[in-house]
Each structure stands twice: as structure tokens, then as C-alpha cells.
Amino acid sequence: MSEYSIHGGVPLNGTIRVSGNKNAALPCIAAALLTDEQVVLRNIPDIEDVRVMLDVFKALGGEVESLEPNEYRLHLADIKSSEIPGEQAKRIRASILFAGPLLARTGKAILPPPGGDVIGRRRLDTHFLVLTELGAKVKVGDAFVFSAKNLVGADIFLDEASVTGTENAIMAAVLAKGKTILTNAASEPHVQDLCRMLVLMGAQIEGIGSNILTITGVMKLSGCEFEIGADFMEVGSFIGLAAVTGGDLHIEGARPEDLRPAKIAFGKLGIVWAHEGTVIHVPKNQPMEVNHDFGGMIPKIDDAPWPGFPPDLISIVIVVATQIKGTVLIHEKMYESRMFFVDKLIAMGARIVLCDPHRAVISGPAKLHGSELISPDVRAGMAMIIAAMCAEGKSVIRNVYQVERGYEHLVDRLSALGARIVRTDS
């Protein structure tokens, strides 16, 4: 098991380039199954989740060629198997994204229960709903078995705005017969990236960026070349890092339009930034004080489906709030176990009242001290790194495999900004 040793109290200064969006790369890799022609994907982050998805692609009979750093050519002329290997499936939740493409291309998909972060109950019902509405039959046992002689377009109202459920529906519908209307569809930037890639391949999709998608099925999709957009979760993490360490940071390659919900939430904590083109500048000497709601009321930061504040940044703002003068309520609505890492922050000196699994009241600023921590998931792991960076003394973070599933070459990139961080294998 690998671990990070971090000595805190050092401002992070300089320039860092944002990686490609993990949550766009994974469905785009799965979408390459929808054609027997070559697909070239650029700006793919070099992270563990991507490597697992590429392994699944190869296990199904696909060819994967690395062209340049962060650039791959994918080709699956003939699908050799419609079954996702169990070892890969349990390592990554995104393995379920192969269900839609396999159904569309072969009429069958066999998927062991997917793994991924343990942040509470993560329903798969929406996947079953949309695929059965398109004509698939689902058998649930030791594995999920999807089968369909023909997929047919349908008017579907999603029971929740599930990102991966929406993505599976889109990938199945683009080759289905007739028209599909998806209402209450997820519309996050990574869902938009998947749609744009499919349009380049010849798919007919209207309403991209909204929660109503109209998809007219086509007989065949072609290959394409597509560049994944910037990871706005990573940008939000770096903004938090710069603010709590008192650094001056330039973040290159960002898409500022994807950060508008985050800018409102961080603004409640007195954290500001500016952008010029694709460069975001987080200046030092931030206000670092809670901006009260009208009437002097305690502000609330809560997450919601896009275009609300992203749930994956809740862990980050919790840590940032410990360093802000004032009191704020954080309300995590979507995953009942995401906040359970805050007991580690309390042990480091944070002043947090965990009201229930979904709400925490945070008062700051609190002086944090180094501690020994274990990363439970990708975002909580990054939050622990941020806490360690602004704490006094040394912290050790174990199980960093979880962090590296979502953040590319993190130690090297943070070290270049002045961070005192070392990765060791224990």
C-alpha cells in the first residue's frame, strides 16, 4: 500500500495545468465500442480508473495504442465477448458504462456488480429503467445480464438525473430504431462531452447541455478524433489548495464556464479568482471570511445535479471552510456516507459539528495539526491532502490508490508548486 508524507504550512505558488476530465474520459472510452472504426481520444488523464477502462476495452477484443502522452487510438472491429471481466468490474464503478454500448452493438451485456467509491448507497435502478424502456431485458443474479433483440427508441423520464444512467441511455439510444426522448437527463460537462463525441461519430442528438435530450437513432457510427475537456473537479481542488495555503496559483487549460456554480459556493467562503481565456488565477491574500446571507444569516453550501454545485467538490469545501473566518452550513444531499471522513478533520483540530449524515456546521479558522489518515475515496482523499497541506507538522495519508484513481501525477505536480510531499510504498 502506498502512502503520502506531507509537511504542511507551505504556500503553493506557480503554474499548474489541469488534466482531462476523468468523468468524460471513462464514458468516451466505452463509446468507442459503438463503432468498428478507429477512435482517437486526446487529453485522457493518466490515472488508474482510465487504465482499468482500457483493460476492459482490450478484454472485449479491442486494440489500444498509445500515440502520445494522454492520447490513445482505440479500435474494436469485432467484439469477442459481451461479458465484462469480474476483476475489472469490481475495481471501478464506471464499468457499468459498457452495458449500453454492448447492448447496442451485440444485443447482450453481462456485467458483474460494479465497484468504485463507498460513499453511500449508489443506485443502479436508473440504468435498469432506461435500458428496459429501450427494449432490453434485465436478469439480476451474481451478474447483471442485459439482452435485447432490437433496441427501439422511447419517451423516457429518468427517475433521477443520474450521470452514468443518462450516459448509458444515450449510448444505447444512438443506435436504437427511431426517436428517444430523455427527460430529467443529467447535463454535466462530462455528459456534454460524450454527446459531442457521439455527434462527431454521426449520432443525431439535440438538446445537448439541457435536461431534455432528443436522440434519433442511426444505423451505424463512424470513427472520430475527440479531445476530452478539462477536469473542473481538479480545478476546484487546486483552487481550494491555493486558498488554504495562502499561495498564488495559475491554473492553465481550464474551462471557466464549467466553474460558475463553484464560483458562487467558494465566494460564500470569501475565495475569489479571475480568469483570462483558459487560465484561472487564484491570488494570495484571499479575504478568507464567510460572506453572510442577507440579514446576517449563516450561509449554506449544498450540492445538486448540474448546474448546481458539484457533489464531488463537497469534500473539498468542507476542508476549505475549516480555514475561513465564520460559520457555514454544508449540506450534502446525494450520498449519505460522503461526510464520514470529517471525524479525521476534527481529530486534526477542525471545529465541525456533524449534524447528521448529510449536514455539517463548520466554524473557523481552526489551526490544524498533522495526523495519520486513511483515504476512503477519491475526493475525501484529496480533501485530506488539502488539510495536510495547511496543517502544522507532518501528516501521513495511506491508501492513496484511491486518490490516484482520479488525480494525475499528483505528487510531481504539487511538488513543482513547492509542496513538501513524498510518496512511498509501505
TAMO-V456628 format. One record per pair of residues at least 12 apart in sequence whose C-alpha atoms are under 10 Angstrom apart, sorted by the first residue. I is the first residue (numbers start at 1). J is the second residue. If there is no record, write none. Layout:
BEGIN
[[I,J] [I,J]]
END
This chain:
BEGIN
[[1,398] [1,399] [1,400] [1,401] [1,424] [1,425] [1,426] [2,397] [2,398] [2,399] [2,400] [2,401] [2,423] [2,424] [2,425] [2,426] [3,373] [3,374] [3,375] [3,396] [3,397] [3,398] [3,399] [3,400] [3,401] [3,422] [3,423] [3,424] [3,425] [3,426] [4,372] [4,373] [4,385] [4,395] [4,396] [4,397] [4,398] [4,399] [4,400] [4,411] [4,421] [4,422] [4,423] [4,424] [4,425] [5,372] [5,385] [5,388] [5,394] [5,395] [5,396] [5,397] [5,398] [5,420] [5,421] [5,422] [5,423] [5,424] [6,370] [6,371] [6,385] [6,386] [6,388] [6,389] [6,390] [6,391] [6,393] [6,394] [6,395] [6,396] [6,397] [6,419] [6,420] [6,421] [6,422] [6,423] [7,370] [7,388] [7,389] [7,390] [7,391] [7,392] [7,393] [7,394] [7,395] [7,396] [7,419] [7,420] [7,421] [7,422] [8,245] [8,368] [8,369] [8,370] [8,385] [8,386] [8,387] [8,388] [8,389] [8,390] [8,391] [8,392] [8,393] [8,394] [8,395] [8,419] [8,420] [8,421] [9,244] [9,245] [9,246] [9,368] [9,369] [9,388] [9,389] [9,390] [9,391] [9,392] [9,393] [9,394] [9,419] [9,420] [10,244] [10,245] [10,246] [10,247] [10,389] [10,390] [10,391] [10,392] [10,417] [10,418] [10,419] [10,420] [11,241] [11,242] [11,243] [11,244] [11,245] [11,246] [11,247] [11,248] [11,249] [11,284] [11,389] [11,390] [11,417] [11,418] [11,419] [12,238] [12,241] [12,242] [12,243] [12,244] [12,245] [12,246] [12,247] [12,248] [12,249] [12,284] [12,389] [12,414] [12,415] [12,416] [12,417] [12,418] [12,419] [12,420] [13,242] [13,245] [13,246] [13,247] [13,248] [13,249] [13,250] [13,282] [13,283] [13,284] [13,414] [13,416] [13,417] [13,418] [13,419] [14,242] [14,247] [14,248] [14,249] [14,250] [14,251] [14,281] [14,414] [14,416] [14,417] [14,418] [15,248] [15,249] [15,250] [15,251] [15,252] [15,279] [15,280] [15,281] [15,413] [15,416] [15,417] [16,235] [16,238] [16,249] [16,250] [16,251] [16,252] [16,253] [16,279] [16,413] [16,414] [16,416] [16,417] [17,230] [17,234] [17,235] [17,250] [17,251] [17,252] [17,253] [17,254] [17,279] [17,413] [18,43] [18,45] [18,229] [18,230] [18,231] [18,232] [18,233] [18,234] [18,235] [18,238] [18,251] [18,252] [18,253] [18,254] [18,255] [18,279] [18,407] [18,408] [19,43] [19,44] [19,45] [19,46] [19,47] [19,70] [19,228] [19,229] [19,230] [19,231] [19,232] [19,233] [19,234] [19,235] [19,252] [19,253] [19,254] [19,406] [19,407] [19,408] [19,409] [20,42] [20,43] [20,44] [20,45] [20,46] [20,70] [20,227] [20,228] [20,229] [20,230] [20,231] [20,232] [20,234] [20,253] [20,254] [20,407] [20,408] [21,43] [21,44] [21,45] [21,189] [21,190] [21,193] [21,228] [21,229] [21,230] [21,231] [21,232] [21,233] [21,234] [21,406] [21,407] [22,43] [22,44] [22,45] [22,46] [22,47] [22,49] [22,50] [22,190] [22,228] [22,229] [22,230] [22,231] [22,232] [22,233] [22,234] [22,405] [22,406] [22,407] [22,408] [23,49] [23,50] [23,94] [23,163] [23,164] [23,188] [23,189] [23,190] [23,191] [23,193] [23,194] [23,228] [23,229] [23,231] [23,233] [23,406] [24,44] [24,188] [24,189] [24,190] [24,191] [24,192] [24,193] [24,194] [24,227] [24,228] [24,229] [24,230] [24,231] [25,41] [25,42] [25,43] [25,44] [25,45] [25,49] [25,50] [25,53] [25,190] [25,193] [25,194] [25,227] [25,228] [25,229] [25,231] [26,44] [26,45] [26,49] [26,50] [26,51] [26,52] [26,53] [26,54] [26,94] [26,95] [26,97] [26,98] [26,190] [26,194] [27,53] [27,94] [27,95] [27,96] [27,97] [27,98] [27,101] [27,164] [27,167] [27,168] [27,171] [27,190] [27,191] [27,193] [27,194] [28,41] [28,44] [28,97] [28,167] [28,171] [28,190] [28,191] [28,193] [28,194] [28,195] [28,196] [28,197] [28,198] [28,226] [28,227] [28,228] [29,41] [29,44] [29,50] [29,53] [29,54] [29,56] [29,57] [29,72] [29,74] [29,97] [29,98] [29,194] [30,53] [30,54] [30,56] [30,57] [30,94] [30,95] [30,96] [30,97] [30,98] [30,99] [30,100] [30,101] [30,102] [30,167] [30,168] [30,171] [30,194] [31,97] [31,98] [31,100] [31,101] [31,102] [31,167] [31,168] [31,170] [31,171] [31,172] [31,194] [31,195] [31,197] [31,198] [31,201] [32,57] [32,62] [32,73] [32,74] [32,75] [32,76] [32,98] [32,101] [32,197] [32,198] [32,201] [32,221] [32,222] [32,223] [32,224] [33,57] [33,60] [33,61] [33,62] [33,74] [33,75] [33,76] [33,77] [33,78] [33,79] [33,98] [33,100] [33,101] [33,102] [33,104] [33,105] [33,171] [33,221] [34,76] [34,77] [34,98] [34,100] [34,101] [34,102] [34,103] [34,104] [34,105] [34,106] [34,171] [34,172] [34,174] [34,175] [34,198] [34,201] [34,220] [34,221] [34,222] [34,223] [35,75] [35,76] [35,77] [35,78] [35,101] [35,105] [35,201] [35,220] [35,221] [35,222] [35,223] [35,224] [36,62] [36,74] [36,75] [36,76] [36,77] [36,78] [36,79] [36,105] [36,220] [36,221] [36,222] [36,223] [37,74] [37,75] [37,76] [37,77] [37,201] [37,221] [37,222] [37,223] [37,224] [38,63] [38,64] [38,73] [38,74] [38,75] [38,76] [38,77] [38,222] [38,223] [38,224] [38,225] [39,64] [39,72] [39,73] [39,74] [39,75] [39,76] [39,197] [39,201] [39,222] [39,223] [39,224] [39,225] [39,226] [40,64] [40,65] [40,66] [40,67] [40,71] [40,72] [40,73] [40,74] [40,75] [40,223] [40,224] [40,225] [40,226] [40,227] [41,66] [41,67] [41,70] [41,71] [41,72] [41,73] [41,74] [41,197] [41,224] [41,225] [41,226] [41,227] [41,228] [42,67] [42,68] [42,69] [42,70] [42,71] [42,72] [42,73] [42,225] [42,226] [42,227] [42,228] [42,229] [43,68] [43,69] [43,70] [43,71] [43,72] [43,226] [43,227] [43,228] [43,229] [43,230] [44,69] [44,70] [44,71] [44,72] [44,227] [44,228] [44,229] [44,230] [44,408] [45,69] [45,70] [45,71] [45,228] [45,230] [45,231] [45,405] [45,406] [45,407] [45,408] [45,409] [46,69] [46,70] [46,71] [46,404] [46,405] [46,406] [46,407] [46,408] [46,409] [47,70] [47,401] [47,403] [47,404] [47,405] [47,406] [47,407] [47,408] [47,409] [47,410] [48,91] [48,92] [48,401] [48,402] [48,403] [48,404] [48,405] [48,406] [48,407] [48,408] [49,88] [49,91] [49,92] [49,93] [49,94] [49,95] [49,116] [49,402] [49,404] [49,405] [49,406] [49,407] [50,92] [50,94] [50,405] [50,406] [51,88] [51,405] [52,87] [52,88] [52,89] [52,91] [52,92] [52,94] [52,95] [52,405] [53,88] [53,89] [53,91] [53,92] [53,94] [53,95] [53,97] [53,98] [54,72] [54,74] [54,88] [55,85] [55,88] [56,83] [56,84] [56,85] [56,86] [56,87] [56,88] [56,89] [56,95] [56,98] [57,74] [57,75] [57,76] [57,79] [57,84] [57,95] [57,98] [58,74] [58,75] [58,76] [58,79] [58,80] [59,79] [59,80] [59,81] [59,82] [59,83] [59,84] [59,85] [59,88] [60,76] [60,78] [60,79] [60,80] [60,81] [60,82] [60,83] [60,84] [60,85] [60,102] [61,75] [61,76] [61,77] [61,78] [61,79] [61,80] [61,81] [61,82] [62,74] [62,75] [62,76] [62,77] [62,78] [62,79] [62,80] [63,75] [63,76] [63,77] [64,76] [71,226] [71,227] [71,228] [72,225] [73,224] [73,225] [74,223] [75,223] [78,105] [78,106] [79,102] [79,105] [79,106] [81,102] [81,106] [81,108] [81,109] [81,110] [82,98] [82,99] [82,101] [82,102] [82,103] [82,105] [82,106] [82,107] [82,108] [82,109] [82,110] [82,111] [82,145] [82,146] [83,98] [83,99] [83,102] [83,108] [83,109] [83,110] [83,111] [83,112] [83,143] [83,144] [83,145] [84,96] [84,98] [84,99] [84,102] [84,109] [84,110] [84,111] [84,112] [84,114] [84,143] [85,110] [85,111] [85,112] [86,110] [86,111] [86,112] [86,113] [86,114] [86,115] [86,143] [87,112] [87,114] [87,115] [88,112] [88,114] [88,115] [89,111] [89,112] [89,113] [89,114] [89,115] [89,116] [90,111] [90,112] [90,113] [90,114] [90,115] [90,116] [91,114] [91,115] [91,116] [91,117] [92,113] [92,114] [92,115] [92,116] [92,117] [92,405] [93,113] [93,114] [93,115] [93,116] [93,117] [93,122] [93,164] [94,114] [94,115] [94,116] [94,164] [95,111] [95,112] [95,113] [95,114] [95,115] [95,116] [96,109] [96,110] [96,111] [96,112] [96,113] [96,114] [96,115] [96,124] [96,127] [96,144] [96,164] [96,165] [96,168] [97,111] [97,114] [97,127] [97,164] [97,165] [97,166] [97,167] [97,168] [97,169] [97,171] [98,110] [98,111] [98,168] [98,171] [98,172] [99,111] [99,127] [99,131] [99,144] [99,145] [99,146] [99,147] [99,168] [99,169] [99,171] [99,172] [100,127] [100,130] [100,131] [100,136] [100,146] [100,165] [100,167] [100,168] [100,169] [100,170] [100,171] [100,172] [100,173] [100,174] [101,167] [101,168] [101,169] [101,170] [101,171] [101,172] [101,173] [101,174] [101,175] [102,146] [102,147] [102,171] [102,172] [103,131] [103,136] [103,146] [103,147] [103,148] [103,149] [103,150] [103,151] [103,168] [103,171] [103,172] [103,175] [103,176] [104,136] [104,147] [104,148] [104,149] [104,150] [104,151] [104,171] [104,172] [104,173] [104,174] [104,175] [104,176] [105,151] [105,172] [105,175] [105,176] [105,220] [106,147] [106,148] [106,149] [106,150] [107,136] [107,146] [107,147] [107,148] [107,149] [107,150] [107,151] [108,136] [108,137] [108,138] [108,145] [108,146] [108,147] [108,148] [108,149] [109,138] [109,143] [109,144] [109,145] [109,146] [109,147] [109,148] [110,138] [110,139] [110,143] [110,144] [110,145] [110,146] [110,147] [111,140] [111,142] [111,143] [111,144] [111,145] [111,146] [112,140] [112,141] [112,142] [112,143] [112,144] [112,145] [113,140] [113,141] [113,142] [113,143] [113,144] [114,143] [114,144] [116,377] [116,378] [116,402] [116,405] [117,338] [117,376] [117,377] [117,378] [117,379] [117,402] [118,335] [118,337] [118,338] [118,376] [118,377] [118,378] [119,334] [119,335] [119,336] [119,337] [119,338] [119,339] [119,340] [119,376] [119,377] [119,380] [120,334] [120,335] [120,336] [120,337] [120,338] [120,339] [120,340] [120,357] [121,334] [121,335] [121,336] [121,337] [122,162] [122,334] [122,335] [122,336] [123,160] [123,162] [123,165] [124,162] [124,164] [124,165] [125,158] [125,159] [125,160] [125,162] [125,165] [126,157] [126,158] [126,159] [126,160] [126,161] [126,162] [126,163] [126,164] [126,165] [126,166] [126,168] [126,169] [127,158] [127,162] [127,164] [127,165] [127,166] [127,167] [127,168] [127,169] [128,144] [128,146] [128,165] [128,168] [128,169] [129,156] [129,157] [129,158] [129,159] [129,165] [129,169] [130,154] [130,155] [130,156] [130,157] [130,158] [130,159] [130,165] [130,166] [130,168] [130,169] [130,170] [130,172] [130,173] [130,182] [131,146] [131,147] [131,148] [131,151] [131,152] [131,156] [131,165] [131,168] [131,169] [131,170] [131,172] [131,173] [132,146] [132,147] [132,148] [132,151] [132,169] [133,151] [133,152] [133,153] [133,154] [133,155] [133,156] [133,157] [133,169] [133,180] [134,148] [134,150] [134,151] [134,152] [134,153] [134,154] [134,155] [134,156] [134,169] [134,172] [134,173] [134,176] [134,177] [134,180] [135,147] [135,148] [135,149] [135,150] [135,151] [135,152] [135,153] [135,154] [135,176] [136,148] [136,149] [136,150] [136,151] [136,152] [136,172] [137,149] [150,175] [150,176] [150,177] [151,172] [151,173] [151,174] [151,175] [151,176] [151,177] [151,178] [151,217] [152,172] [152,173] [152,175] [152,176] [152,177] [152,178] [152,179] [152,180] [152,217] [153,172] [153,173] [153,174] [153,175] [153,176] [153,177] [153,178] [153,179] [153,180] [153,181] [153,182] [153,215] [153,216] [153,217] [154,173] [154,176] [154,177] [154,178] [154,179] [154,180] [154,181] [154,182] [154,215] [155,179] [155,180] [155,181] [155,182] [155,183] [155,214] [156,169] [156,180] [156,181] [156,182] [156,183] [156,184] [156,185] [156,212] [157,181] [157,182] [157,183] [157,184] [157,185] [157,212] [158,182] [158,183] [158,184] [158,185] [158,186] [159,183] [159,184] [159,185] [160,183] [160,184] [160,185] [160,186] [160,305] [161,183] [161,184] [161,185] [161,186] [161,187] [161,188] [161,211] [161,304] [161,305] [161,306] [162,184] [162,185] [162,186] [162,187] [162,305] [163,185] [163,186] [163,187] [163,188] [163,190] [163,191] [163,305] [163,306] [164,186] [164,191] [165,185] [165,186] [166,182] [166,183] [166,184] [166,185] [166,186] [166,187] [166,191] [166,211] [166,213] [167,185] [167,186] [167,187] [167,190] [167,191] [167,192] [167,194] [167,195] [169,182] [169,185] [169,215] [170,182] [170,185] [170,191] [170,194] [170,195] [170,198] [170,203] [170,205] [170,213] [170,214] [170,215] [170,217] [171,194] [171,195] [171,198] [171,203] [171,215] [172,217] [173,203] [173,204] [173,205] [173,214] [173,215] [173,216] [173,217] [173,218] [174,195] [174,198] [174,199] [174,202] [174,203] [174,204] [174,205] [174,214] [174,215] [174,216] [174,217] [174,218] [174,219] [174,220] [174,221] [175,203] [175,204] [175,215] [175,216] [175,217] [175,218] [175,219] [175,220] [175,221] [176,215] [176,216] [176,217] [176,218] [176,219] [177,216] [177,217] [177,218] [177,219] [178,215] [178,216] [178,217] [178,218] [179,204] [179,205] [179,214] [179,215] [179,216] [179,217] [179,218] [180,205] [180,213] [180,214] [180,215] [180,216] [180,217] [181,205] [181,206] [181,207] [181,212] [181,213] [181,214] [181,215] [181,216] [182,207] [182,211] [182,212] [182,213] [182,214] [182,215] [183,210] [183,211] [183,212] [183,213] [183,214] [184,210] [184,211] [184,212] [184,213] [185,209] [185,210] [185,211] [185,212] [185,213] [185,305] [186,209] [186,210] [186,211] [186,212] [186,213] [186,305] [186,306] [186,307] [187,207] [187,208] [187,209] [187,210] [187,211] [187,212] [187,213] [187,305] [187,306] [187,307] [188,208] [188,209] [188,210] [188,211] [188,258] [188,305] [188,306] [188,307] [188,308] [188,310] [189,208] [189,209] [189,229] [189,230] [189,231] [189,232] [189,255] [189,257] [189,258] [189,306] [189,307] [190,209] [190,228] [190,229] [190,230] [190,231] [190,232] [191,208] [191,209] [192,207] [192,208] [192,209] [192,210] [192,229] [193,208] [193,209] [193,226] [193,227] [193,228] [193,229] [194,208] [194,226] [194,228] [195,207] [195,208] [195,209] [195,213] [196,208] [196,226] [196,227] [196,228] [197,223] [197,224] [197,225] [197,226] [197,227] [197,228] [198,221] [198,222] [198,223] [198,224] [198,226] [199,221] [199,222] [199,224] [200,221] [200,222] [200,223] [200,224] [200,225] [200,226] [201,220] [201,221] [201,222] [201,223] [201,224] [201,225] [201,226] [202,217] [202,218] [202,219] [202,220] [202,221] [202,222] [202,223] [202,224] [203,215] [203,216] [203,217] [203,218] [203,219] [203,220] [203,221] [203,222] [204,216] [204,217] [204,218] [205,217] [209,306] [209,307] [210,306] [210,307] [211,306] [229,253] [229,254] [229,255] [229,258] [230,252] [230,253] [230,254] [230,255] [230,256] [230,258] [230,278] [231,253] [231,254] [231,255] [231,258] [231,406] [231,407] [232,254] [232,255] [232,256] [232,257] [232,258] [232,259] [232,262] [232,310] [232,313] [233,258] [233,259] [233,262] [233,310] [233,311] [233,312] [233,313] [233,316] [233,379] [233,406] [233,407] [234,254] [234,312] [234,313] [234,379] [234,382] [234,406] [234,407] [234,408] [235,251] [235,252] [235,253] [235,254] [235,255] [235,256] [235,258] [235,259] [235,262] [235,280] [236,259] [236,262] [236,263] [236,266] [236,310] [236,312] [236,313] [236,316] [236,317] [237,312] [237,313] [237,315] [237,316] [237,317] [237,320] [237,379] [237,382] [237,383] [237,385] [237,386] [237,407] [238,250] [238,251] [238,282] [238,316] [238,382] [238,386] [238,414] [239,251] [239,266] [239,271] [239,272] [239,273] [239,280] [239,281] [239,282] [239,283] [239,316] [239,320] [240,266] [240,271] [240,282] [240,313] [240,316] [240,317] [240,318] [240,319] [240,320] [240,321] [240,383] [240,386] [240,387] [241,282] [241,316] [241,319] [241,320] [241,382] [241,383] [241,385] [241,386] [241,387] [241,389] [241,390] [241,414] [242,271] [242,281] [242,282] [242,283] [242,284] [242,286] [242,386] [242,389] [242,390] [242,417] [243,270] [243,271] [243,272] [243,273] [243,282] [243,283] [243,284] [243,285] [243,286] [243,287] [243,288] [243,320] [243,323] [243,324] [243,386] [243,390] [244,271] [244,284] [244,286] [244,288] [244,319] [244,320] [244,321] [244,322] [244,323] [244,324] [244,386] [244,387] [244,389] [244,390] [244,391] [245,284] [245,320] [245,323] [245,386] [245,387] [245,389] [245,390] [245,391] [245,419] [246,282] [246,283] [246,284] [246,285] [246,286] [246,288] [246,390] [247,282] [247,283] [247,284] [247,285] [247,286] [247,417] [247,418] [248,281] [248,282] [248,283] [248,284] [248,285] [248,286] [248,417] [249,273] [249,280] [249,281] [249,282] [249,283] [249,284] [249,417] [250,273] [250,274] [250,275] [250,279] [250,280] [250,281] [250,282] [250,283] [251,275] [251,278] [251,279] [251,280] [251,281] [251,282] [252,275] [252,276] [252,277] [252,278] [252,279] [252,280] [252,281] [253,277] [253,278] [253,279] [253,280] [254,275] [254,277] [254,278] [254,279] [254,280] [255,275] [255,277] [255,278] [255,279] [255,280] [256,274] [256,275] [256,276] [256,277] [256,278] [256,279] [256,280] [257,278] [258,306] [258,307] [259,307] [259,309] [259,310] [260,307] [260,308] [260,309] [261,303] [261,304] [261,306] [261,307] [261,308] [261,309] [261,310] [262,301] [262,303] [262,307] [262,308] [262,309] [262,310] [262,313] [262,317] [263,309] [264,301] [264,308] [264,309] [265,299] [265,300] [265,301] [265,302] [265,303] [265,308] [265,309] [265,313] [265,314] [265,317] [266,288] [266,290] [266,291] [266,301] [266,317] [266,320] [266,321] [267,287] [267,288] [267,289] [267,290] [267,291] [268,288] [268,289] [268,290] [268,291] [268,292] [268,293] [268,298] [268,299] [268,300] [268,301] [268,321] [268,328] [269,286] [269,287] [269,288] [269,289] [269,290] [269,291] [269,292] [269,299] [269,301] [269,317] [269,320] [269,321] [269,323] [269,324] [269,325] [269,326] [269,327] [269,328] [270,286] [270,287] [270,288] [270,289] [270,290] [270,291] [270,292] [270,321] [270,324] [270,325] [271,283] [271,284] [271,285] [271,286] [271,287] [271,288] [271,289] [271,290] [271,291] [271,320] [271,324] [272,284] [272,286] [272,287] [272,288] [273,286] [287,324] [287,325] [288,320] [288,321] [288,323] [288,324] [288,325] [288,326] [288,364] [288,365] [289,321] [289,323] [289,324] [289,325] [289,326] [289,327] [289,364] [289,365] [290,321] [290,324] [290,325] [290,326] [290,327] [290,328] [290,363] [290,364] [291,325] [291,326] [291,327] [291,328] [292,326] [292,327] [292,328] [297,327] [297,328] [298,326] [298,327] [298,328] [298,329] [298,361] [299,326] [299,327] [299,328] [299,329] [299,330] [300,327] [300,328] [300,329] [300,330] [300,331] [300,359] [300,361] [301,314] [301,317] [301,318] [301,328] [301,329] [301,330] [301,331] [301,332] [301,359] [302,314] [302,329] [302,330] [302,331] [302,332] [302,333] [302,334] [302,358] [302,359] [303,330] [303,331] [303,332] [303,333] [303,334] [304,331] [304,332] [304,333] [304,334] [305,334] [310,332] [311,331] [311,332] [311,333] [311,334] [311,335] [311,338] [311,379] [312,332] [312,338] [312,378] [312,379] [312,380] [313,379] [313,380] [313,382] [313,383] [314,330] [314,331] [314,332] [314,338] [314,339] [314,379] [314,380] [314,383] [315,330] [315,332] [315,338] [315,339] [315,341] [315,342] [315,378] [315,379] [315,380] [315,381] [315,382] [315,383] [315,384] [316,379] [316,380] [316,381] [316,382] [316,383] [316,384] [316,385] [316,386] [316,387] [317,330] [317,383] [318,330] [318,331] [318,339] [318,342] [318,345] [318,350] [318,352] [318,360] [318,361] [318,362] [318,380] [318,383] [318,387] [319,342] [319,345] [319,350] [319,362] [319,380] [319,382] [319,383] [319,384] [319,385] [319,386] [319,387] [319,388] [319,390] [320,362] [320,364] [320,365] [320,383] [320,386] [320,387] [320,390] [321,350] [321,351] [321,352] [321,361] [321,362] [321,363] [321,364] [321,365] [321,366] [322,345] [322,346] [322,349] [322,350] [322,351] [322,352] [322,361] [322,362] [322,363] [322,364] [322,365] [322,366] [322,367] [322,368] [322,387] [323,350] [323,351] [323,362] [323,363] [323,364] [323,365] [323,366] [323,367] [323,368] [323,387] [323,390] [324,362] [324,363] [324,364] [324,365] [324,366] [325,362] [325,363] [325,364] [325,365] [325,366] [326,362] [326,363] [326,364] [326,365] [327,351] [327,352] [327,361] [327,362] [327,363] [327,364] [327,365] [328,352] [328,360] [328,361] [328,362] [328,363] [328,364] [329,352] [329,353] [329,354] [329,355] [329,359] [329,360] [329,361] [329,362] [329,363] [330,354] [330,358] [330,359] [330,360] [330,361] [330,362] [331,355] [331,356] [331,357] [331,358] [331,359] [331,360] [331,361] [332,357] [332,358] [332,359] [332,360] [333,357] [333,358] [333,359] [334,358] [335,357] [335,358] [336,356] [336,357] [336,358] [336,359] [337,357] [337,358] [338,357] [338,358] [338,376] [338,377] [338,379] [338,380] [339,354] [339,356] [339,357] [339,358] [339,359] [339,360] [339,380] [340,354] [340,356] [340,357] [340,358] [340,376] [340,380] [341,373] [341,374] [341,375] [341,376] [341,377] [341,380] [341,381] [341,383] [341,384] [342,354] [342,360] [342,380] [342,383] [342,384] [344,371] [344,372] [344,373] [344,374] [344,384] [344,387] [345,368] [345,369] [345,371] [345,373] [345,383] [345,384] [345,387] [345,388] [346,366] [346,368] [347,368] [347,369] [347,370] [347,371] [347,372] [348,366] [348,367] [348,368] [348,369] [348,370] [348,371] [348,372] [348,373] [348,387] [348,388] [348,391] [348,392] [348,395] [349,366] [349,367] [349,368] [349,369] [349,370] [349,371] [349,391] [350,362] [350,363] [350,364] [350,365] [350,366] [350,367] [350,368] [350,369] [350,387] [351,363] [351,364] [351,365] [351,366] [351,367] [351,368] [352,364] [352,366] [366,391] [367,390] [367,391] [367,392] [368,387] [368,388] [368,389] [368,390] [368,391] [368,392] [368,393] [369,387] [369,388] [369,389] [369,390] [369,391] [369,392] [369,393] [369,394] [369,395] [370,387] [370,388] [370,389] [370,390] [370,391] [370,392] [370,393] [370,394] [370,395] [370,396] [371,384] [371,387] [371,388] [371,391] [371,392] [371,393] [371,394] [371,395] [371,396] [371,397] [372,384] [372,388] [372,394] [372,395] [372,396] [372,397] [372,398] [373,385] [373,388] [373,395] [373,396] [373,397] [373,398] [373,399] [374,396] [374,397] [374,398] [374,399] [374,400] [374,402] [375,397] [375,398] [375,399] [375,400] [375,401] [375,402] [375,403] [376,398] [376,399] [376,400] [376,401] [376,402] [376,403] [377,399] [377,400] [377,401] [377,402] [377,403] [377,404] [377,405] [377,406] [378,400] [378,401] [378,402] [378,403] [378,404] [378,405] [378,406] [378,407] [379,402] [379,403] [379,405] [379,406] [379,407] [380,402] [380,403] [381,397] [381,398] [381,399] [381,400] [381,401] [381,402] [381,403] [381,404] [381,406] [382,400] [382,402] [382,403] [382,404] [382,406] [382,407] [382,410] [383,403] [384,396] [384,397] [384,403] [385,397] [385,400] [385,403] [385,421] [388,421] [389,419] [389,420] [389,421] [394,420] [394,421] [395,421] [396,421] [396,422] [396,423] [397,423] [398,423] [398,424] [398,425] [398,426] [400,423] [410,423] [411,423]]
END
